[in-house]
Structures are given as structure tokens and as C-alpha cells.
């Protein structure tokens, strides 16, 4: 069965992310497989958990194919849903791989939130401001007549 990165994206209700790595590094792949095995064991404990927790099921597949580098490529909304689903499960504090996964999801979510705040337009940006000027009634009537005629008089 072949699953593309779009599976994670569709589970998180957003388009495919351009941040998804093309070829995972060996370290990321190994780290992701360890995370996936811990997540798999956790989901295997309860029958039907993959259907009830679709974001974790999609994350499980992404970790197999893309390693730990798949997590930062998931949308902020998807990461929030994954984090919420992870929190309802009984996570073993001694399982270093699942704790690593939890920390990676939290860190990626914080970084994306910080990035989103950084990319907001400044209130002093000319493209994000509206300039209002006073005008006379005759200016208004001229503009109205131009608009009705469909042509500027200038």
C-alpha cells in the first residue's frame, strides 16, 4: 500500500505542505520509525483507535515514509488535532520515542504559531492601510457621475 504525503494533509483538512521533505535523512528516518513503532503499539492497544483517531493514523503512515521530518511539514491545524488526540491517550512516560514524538509535535506547533505571527502585515504597510480624506459635496457628485457613466472625466 502506497500512501503519499497528501494523506496527512487530507487528515488535517489542508492542502499538501511545501515543507514536506523530498527524501528524509537517515537519522530522521530512523527517529521517525522509532516514533512510529511506539505510536503503533499505542494505537494497537485499543481496537478501532485508528478510525476514531484519524490524525494519529495518518501520522503513523507519514512517520514510516518520511521519518521525523514529516511532523514539521504538517499544517498548524493538523498538528493541533494530533496533539489533542495524543493527549487523550495514556502515554507511557518511560517510552522515550512517544515522548520524543509528543515534544516534536509541540515544538512544531509553537514554531508555526510564531511564524504565523511574524508574517502578519504591519499596520504601517501601505498595502494594509486605508487612507481617508475629506472631500466636498461637488467632489462626491463628480465621482458619482463618473461611476454612473462608467468613465473617468480626468
Phi, psi and omega in degrees: 000127181252126180239128181269167178302338180297339179297315178295319181296318181290328177292333179263010175059043175212170180286169179298142184269136177288349181277355180293124183294146180286311180227114183292146176290155183301320179295317178295322180294315179295314178300317179296321179293323177295318177297317181297318180296319177294318179295319178300313179299321179295315181288331180290339181296329184240121179295134178083006183293328180292325177288323181282335182235070188296332180289324177290324178296318178291323177296321179302314179294317181297322179294324178296312187277327188240357180072195182294338179294349178289329186297310179297342179277356180274144181298160179300319179296317178296318178297321179297320179292320177298315180299317178298320179289325177295322183293336181275350180269151178281091182282133179280117180297339180276347180277099185295328181291318180289326177292323176296318178297314179301315180295320179295318178297314180297316180296316179297321179295316178296317180297319179292323178295319178294319179296321180295319179294324181293327186269008177285148181290145177286146177293346179264002179286126182300333180283343182251008181245153177245129179258125180247128179236156177282147178216158180275169178295325179292325175297318180296315181296321177298314180296321179294316179296320177299316181295320179292322182282340179078016179214144176282147180270358183275000000 
